[in-house]
Amino acid sequence: MRATCVCVWLALAAVGLGACAGSPPPPAGERPAHHRDGGFQNRYAEFEPKGLGELLRWRYAAWRDELPPAPARPTPRVAPDLAFVHANATAGVAMVPAVTWIGHASVLAQLGGLNLLTDPQFSDRASPLSFLGPQRAQPPGLAPAELPRIDAVLISHNHYDHLDEASVLALAAQAGGAPLFVVPLGLKAWFAALGIEHVVELDWWQSHRLGALEIALTPVQHWSGRGLTDRLATLWGGYAVFAPDFHLYFSGDSGYSKDFADTRERYAARQRPEDGGGFDLALIPVGAYEPRWFMAAHHVKPDEAVQVHRDLGAKRSLGVHWGTFGLTDEALDAPPAALEAARKVQGVPADEFFVVAIGETRRLPPRRPRPAAVAEPRTP
């Protein structure tokens, strides 16, 4: 069994199915600092993704030490509140800001009168292969057929656990037409190859208006690649979503960096003292963090996730990216306990940074509306 696990990871490292070369950046001297020849780079850490030798070293150690350990309990799961989710999406009805955890980094966010999905992944495996690769431990909290009509999909980067071809195609085929797919630079061509044209491509700090929402791509410390030949060729990022009734942040995947404090500073002008702080909710990963020598540069661990919450000045944060796919060396059920310990050390209350069960919906208080004569400030 352990030998099979090693073979799985080697196979995934070797494939380049679905690779996308991305759009070539402009010549040096005419481009932002995070653009480079052939792709992109991080703002605060210059690193290349780990190579095959380091992958072998990691997977051998995991095989030798029988990691990850079996979870002590399955990831919590509840039946979704479909009546609320669909009533909340009904045209002409005032929407209650709410999020529903589908699993991993996939969240249904209802705000500003629209339905958003983050990094939709409904497949049984986070892999280019249907028979090989990390397998889902729990079914999605909402199946594609159970979703309300989705208005926009936010894609943080092109790793297989965040950008899944079957899931994207299912959403594109929804009744009434495809949602808008908002993606980092270089990924529009991947969608076009699938016949999906309703796509907006953003660079860091760029934004797009959709109804009452403004959706901005923000920098995070990570990387991209669907094989060994397209690493760093397309951009990655998080998202800041601003609606009159709610401000949402989604980090995608990231290592710890100053990018989060920069994001808070960038959008400080949007926050009013009477609103009590920054983003109303941040979606922050709390899993897939061991071993640190392999993961630290691009995946936060729970105590760093709590620091991210504080750096953002978020009123509340929801821990995601755990309990769904066995990607790394910690047990599937380890992140919530580690998060609880980190919260206590850093003095963050339990109701301020929490996890929910797969399928669970959390309703959240809306912002008070601004006076009619005062518009939301635009980001420079």
HUNOR-V561646 format. One record per residue. N is the residue number from 1. RES is the residue in one letter. PHI is phi in degrees with one decimal (none if undefined). PSI is psi in degrees with one decimal (NA if undefined). D_LAST is the distance of its C-alpha to the last C-alpha in Angstrom with 2 decimals. Layout:
n res phi psi d_last
N RES PHI PSI D_LAST
N RES PHI PSI D_LAST
This chain:
n res phi psi d_last
1 M none -44.6 54.05
2 R -67.8 -34.8 52.22
3 A -63.0 -38.5 52.99
4 T -61.9 -41.7 51.44
5 C -60.2 -42.5 48.23
6 V -62.8 -42.3 48.01
7 C -62.2 -37.2 48.65
8 V -58.8 -49.8 45.85
9 W -66.7 -36.2 43.26
10 L -65.9 -40.3 44.73
11 A -63.5 -42.3 44.62
12 L -66.6 -33.6 40.98
13 A -69.1 -29.3 40.19
14 A -84.9 -24.3 42.11
15 V -81.6 154.9 40.72
16 G -133.2 29.7 37.84
17 L -63.4 138.2 38.10
18 G 75.4 13.0 35.01
19 A -64.9 147.1 33.31
20 C -130.2 124.8 30.42
21 A -71.7 -26.1 29.80
22 G 82.8 170.7 26.16
23 S -85.9 133.7 24.40
24 P -65.5 134.7 25.02
25 P -71.8 161.8 22.05
26 P -66.7 166.7 21.69
27 P -58.5 151.5 23.93
28 A -55.1 142.3 23.42
29 G 94.8 -20.3 21.52
30 E -114.0 7.4 19.21
31 R -126.6 157.6 17.70
32 P -62.0 160.8 15.57
33 A -65.0 -25.8 17.85
34 H -84.3 -2.5 18.39
35 H -88.9 144.1 19.87
36 R -144.3 169.0 23.55
37 D -57.3 124.1 26.56
38 G 82.4 3.4 27.49
39 G 161.9 -132.2 24.61
40 F -142.5 167.3 22.25
41 Q -147.0 165.0 22.54
42 N -78.8 163.4 21.33
43 R -83.8 -36.2 19.25
44 Y -117.2 -2.2 21.86
45 A -145.0 123.3 25.11
46 E -95.0 105.5 26.78
47 F -147.1 150.6 29.26
48 E -100.0 147.2 30.96
49 P -55.7 150.7 32.03
50 K -58.6 142.0 35.57
51 G -88.5 -177.8 38.31
52 L -63.4 -36.8 41.45
53 G -63.2 -42.4 43.55
54 E -69.5 -35.8 41.35
55 L -61.4 -44.2 41.23
56 L -61.3 -42.9 45.04
57 R -60.0 -45.3 45.34
58 W -63.1 -49.7 43.27
59 R -68.6 -32.2 45.09
60 Y -66.4 -44.7 48.47
61 A -62.2 -39.8 47.86
62 A -64.9 -39.9 46.79
63 W -64.7 -44.8 49.94
64 R -62.4 -42.2 52.14
65 D -94.2 5.9 50.87
66 E 55.5 54.5 50.73
67 L -111.1 149.5 47.04
68 P -77.0 155.9 45.31
69 P -68.4 155.9 47.83
70 A -64.8 139.4 48.58
71 P -65.9 148.4 46.62
72 A -73.3 -25.2 48.72
73 R -149.9 152.2 47.48
74 P -69.8 157.9 45.61
75 T -60.4 128.6 41.97
76 P -56.7 143.0 42.07
77 R -145.0 138.4 41.81
78 V -129.8 157.7 42.16
79 A -67.3 132.6 42.69
80 P -66.8 149.3 39.45
81 D -85.7 75.4 39.26
82 L -63.2 -35.3 39.10
83 A -60.2 -46.0 40.05
84 F -68.0 -46.4 37.04
85 V -57.3 -42.8 34.57
86 H -78.7 -37.2 35.74
87 A -64.3 -35.7 36.18
88 N -69.1 -18.7 32.65
89 A -100.4 3.4 31.42
90 T -73.0 130.8 33.58
91 A -58.3 137.5 31.98
92 G 87.2 -6.1 32.20
93 V -102.4 133.1 32.62
94 A -61.0 123.1 30.18
95 M -82.1 135.3 28.81
96 V -86.6 123.5 29.30
97 P -55.7 127.1 26.52
98 A -155.4 151.5 28.49
99 V -130.0 143.0 28.54
100 T -125.7 124.2 31.56
101 W -82.2 117.2 32.23
102 I -86.4 -26.6 33.70
103 G 133.6 150.7 34.28
104 H 53.9 -125.2 32.67
105 A -99.4 11.4 28.87
106 S -90.7 119.4 29.39
107 V -134.5 134.1 28.31
108 L -88.9 118.7 28.37
109 A -114.1 125.4 25.61
110 Q -112.8 112.3 26.11
111 L -159.2 154.4 23.35
112 G 59.0 24.7 21.78
113 G 78.4 9.0 24.89
114 L -130.1 159.3 24.38
115 N -109.6 121.5 26.05
116 L -114.6 150.1 24.19
117 L -123.0 136.2 25.93
118 T -101.6 132.6 24.79
119 D 35.4 64.9 26.58
120 P -65.7 127.7 29.70
121 Q -140.8 101.8 32.93
122 F -109.4 -4.0 36.13
123 S -76.1 163.9 38.51
124 D -73.1 -26.5 41.44
125 R -129.5 144.9 40.31
126 A -92.9 78.9 37.08
127 S -164.1 156.0 38.43
128 P -75.5 -8.4 38.83
129 L -115.3 135.3 42.48
130 S -75.0 -15.6 43.88
131 F -115.0 3.5 46.78
132 L -146.8 141.7 45.31
133 G 117.7 173.4 42.52
134 P -53.8 127.6 41.13
135 Q -105.4 143.8 42.52
136 R -64.3 132.0 41.14
137 A -86.0 -25.5 42.96
138 Q -137.5 144.7 42.25
139 P -61.8 157.4 41.60
140 P -57.7 145.8 38.14
141 G -64.5 -29.8 37.69
142 L -133.3 129.5 37.02
143 A -80.1 157.2 38.39
144 P -51.9 -38.1 36.49
145 A -69.7 -17.0 39.07
146 E -92.6 -7.6 38.40
147 L -73.0 149.8 34.68
148 P -69.4 172.6 33.39
149 R -61.9 127.3 31.66
150 I -91.8 129.5 28.47
151 D -89.3 -35.9 25.38
152 A -150.3 146.5 23.12
153 V -120.5 127.3 23.86
154 L -102.7 118.0 21.44
155 I -106.2 122.4 22.82
156 S -84.3 -34.4 21.84
157 H -172.0 179.5 24.05
158 N -103.0 15.0 27.36
159 H -65.2 151.3 30.02
160 Y -64.2 -26.5 32.87
161 D -80.7 -3.5 32.52
162 H -121.0 -24.1 28.96
163 L -129.1 102.9 29.32
164 D -114.2 123.1 32.75
165 E -61.6 -46.7 34.02
166 A -62.3 -38.9 36.49
167 S -67.1 -42.4 34.03
168 V -62.6 -44.1 31.46
169 L -64.5 -39.0 34.30
170 A -62.9 -41.2 35.56
171 L -69.2 -38.6 32.25
172 A -64.0 -24.4 31.91
173 A -93.6 8.3 35.39
174 Q -61.6 154.3 34.77
175 A -60.3 136.3 36.28
176 G 90.8 -1.9 34.18
177 G 108.8 161.5 32.20
178 A -66.5 147.6 29.87
179 P -70.1 170.4 26.77
180 L -79.7 125.8 23.38
181 F -96.5 119.9 23.07
182 V -103.0 122.7 19.59
183 V -136.8 157.0 20.12
184 P -72.1 164.2 18.79
185 L -52.3 138.4 19.21
186 G 96.9 -14.7 22.89
187 L -93.9 -10.7 24.23
188 K -60.5 -36.2 24.20
189 A -64.6 -35.6 27.44
190 W -62.7 -43.3 29.13
191 F -68.0 -39.9 28.60
192 A -60.8 -35.6 29.76
193 A -65.5 -21.3 32.91
194 L -91.7 -0.4 33.66
195 G 84.5 16.7 33.28
196 I -103.6 116.9 30.04
197 E -109.9 -14.0 27.63
198 H -83.0 73.5 25.38
199 V -135.3 137.4 22.75
200 V -118.5 129.4 19.01
201 E -107.9 130.7 18.08
202 L -125.3 149.0 14.79
203 D -95.2 169.1 13.76
204 W -57.2 135.1 12.33
205 W 75.7 -5.6 8.78
206 Q -77.9 155.3 9.14
207 S -138.8 164.9 10.00
208 H -139.2 137.5 12.78
209 R -90.8 135.0 14.13
210 L -140.9 107.0 17.76
211 G 58.2 -127.8 19.54
212 A -84.9 -1.4 18.15
213 L -96.5 147.1 16.27
214 E -117.0 126.7 12.82
215 I -115.2 118.8 13.62
216 A -119.1 138.5 11.45
217 L -87.0 130.6 13.34
218 T -118.2 151.8 13.34
219 P -72.3 141.1 15.51
220 V -140.0 167.1 19.08
221 Q -96.8 102.6 22.22
222 H -156.0 -149.9 24.46
223 W -163.8 176.8 25.78
224 S -136.1 164.4 26.89
225 G 149.6 135.2 30.20
226 R -112.0 8.1 32.85
227 G -166.6 -168.1 35.61
228 L -88.3 -5.0 36.54
229 T -109.4 -3.0 35.38
230 D -126.6 24.8 31.71
231 R -66.3 132.3 30.36
232 L 67.5 11.5 26.69
233 A -78.0 -27.8 26.62
234 T -117.6 158.3 23.98
235 L -81.2 166.6 20.84
236 W -134.4 168.3 20.79
237 G 173.8 177.1 18.37
238 G -108.0 -177.5 17.87
239 Y -135.2 137.5 16.06
240 A -110.3 124.3 14.14
241 V -119.3 123.0 15.28
242 F -116.1 117.5 14.41
243 A -121.1 159.2 17.20
244 P -57.3 -30.9 18.39
245 D -101.2 -6.2 21.36
246 F -166.7 141.4 20.22
247 H -116.9 122.7 17.58
248 L -118.8 141.8 18.84
249 Y -124.6 137.3 18.28
250 F -130.7 121.1 20.36
251 S -85.5 -14.4 20.80
252 G 61.9 -141.3 23.08
253 D -98.8 144.8 25.24
254 S -165.7 146.2 24.38
255 G -81.9 169.3 26.16
256 Y -75.7 134.3 25.22
257 S -157.9 174.4 22.51
258 K -73.2 -6.1 19.88
259 D -56.9 -33.0 17.26
260 F -71.3 -43.1 17.85
261 A -63.9 -37.0 17.37
262 D -63.8 -37.8 14.12
263 T -64.6 -42.5 12.98
264 R -60.4 -44.8 14.24
265 E -65.8 -39.0 12.51
266 R -59.8 -37.7 9.02
267 Y -108.6 18.4 9.66
268 A -60.3 -33.7 12.04
269 A -65.5 -18.0 10.66
270 R -81.3 -15.3 11.68
271 Q -92.7 136.4 15.16
272 R -108.6 142.9 17.94
273 P -54.7 -36.5 21.12
274 E -70.3 -14.1 23.27
275 D -85.7 -9.2 21.78
276 G 80.7 18.1 23.21
277 G 137.7 -153.6 20.52
278 G -89.0 -128.4 17.88
279 F -59.0 139.0 18.31
280 D -69.3 -32.9 21.43
281 L -150.6 136.0 22.72
282 A -115.3 134.9 22.09
283 L -98.0 110.4 24.18
284 I -124.9 131.7 25.30
285 P -69.3 141.2 28.07
286 V -127.2 2.9 31.23
287 G -125.4 178.1 33.66
288 A 64.0 57.0 34.59
289 Y -125.0 -5.4 34.55
290 E -112.4 144.0 38.07
291 P -80.3 150.9 39.28
292 R -66.0 -33.4 36.74
293 W -63.5 -24.5 37.71
294 F -97.2 -34.1 36.58
295 M -103.0 -17.8 33.72
296 A -58.3 -37.0 32.02
297 A -69.5 -22.9 29.39
298 H -132.1 0.8 28.04
299 H -137.1 121.5 29.31
300 V -71.2 150.6 28.99
301 K -96.0 169.3 32.24
302 P -56.7 -39.1 32.53
303 D -68.3 -31.7 32.30
304 E -70.5 -35.0 29.09
305 A -61.2 -39.7 27.81
306 V -64.8 -38.5 28.53
307 Q -65.3 -37.6 26.63
308 V -58.9 -46.5 23.60
309 H -53.6 -44.6 23.99
310 R -71.5 -40.3 24.06
311 D -60.5 -38.8 21.16
312 L -73.9 -19.5 18.94
313 G 68.0 28.8 20.47
314 A -69.8 143.0 21.47
315 K -69.8 -40.0 24.02
316 R -142.7 155.3 25.95
317 S -137.5 145.3 26.11
318 L -112.9 124.9 28.28
319 G -79.1 123.2 29.94
320 V -125.2 -174.6 30.08
321 H 66.2 46.2 31.25
322 W -153.7 162.1 34.82
323 G 70.3 6.4 38.24
324 T -116.7 -52.1 37.94
325 F -120.9 135.1 38.51
326 G -81.7 86.6 40.52
327 L -95.6 -27.0 38.26
328 T -136.5 -165.2 39.03
329 D -87.9 -14.4 41.75
330 E -81.7 153.5 41.21
331 A -64.9 153.6 43.00
332 L -59.3 -30.5 41.13
333 D -96.6 6.6 41.73
334 A -73.0 -38.1 40.83
335 P -56.4 -43.7 37.09
336 P -60.0 -40.1 37.57
337 A -66.5 -41.0 40.18
338 A -66.6 -35.9 38.12
339 L -65.1 -43.0 35.12
340 E -60.3 -44.5 37.42
341 A -62.9 -41.8 38.73
342 A -65.9 -39.3 35.29
343 R -60.0 -45.1 34.19
344 K -63.2 -42.3 37.34
345 V -63.2 -39.8 36.89
346 Q -93.9 2.8 33.32
347 G 71.6 33.2 34.19
348 V -102.6 123.3 32.05
349 P -62.7 155.3 33.95
350 A -62.9 -33.4 35.13
351 D -83.1 1.5 33.38
352 E -99.3 -28.2 30.01
353 F -140.1 111.1 30.11
354 F -137.4 168.5 32.56
355 V -119.6 160.8 33.83
356 V -130.1 170.0 35.36
357 A -77.4 152.7 38.03
358 I -58.6 130.0 37.41
359 G 92.3 -11.1 37.32
360 E -79.5 140.2 36.48
361 T -105.4 133.3 34.02
362 R -114.5 117.2 32.30
363 R -85.2 143.3 31.32
364 L -132.2 149.7 28.64
365 P -70.2 137.3 27.99
366 P -78.7 161.7 25.26
367 R -72.4 151.0 22.77
368 R -72.1 137.6 23.99
369 P -65.0 146.1 22.43
370 R -72.9 155.7 20.27
371 P -56.1 147.0 22.08
372 A -56.6 -31.1 22.00
373 A -81.1 -8.2 20.46
374 V -108.7 117.7 17.38
375 A -91.6 156.2 14.66
376 E -60.6 129.8 12.41
377 P -64.0 139.5 9.05
378 R -83.5 145.6 6.31
379 T -75.0 132.1 3.82
380 P -65.9 NA 0.00
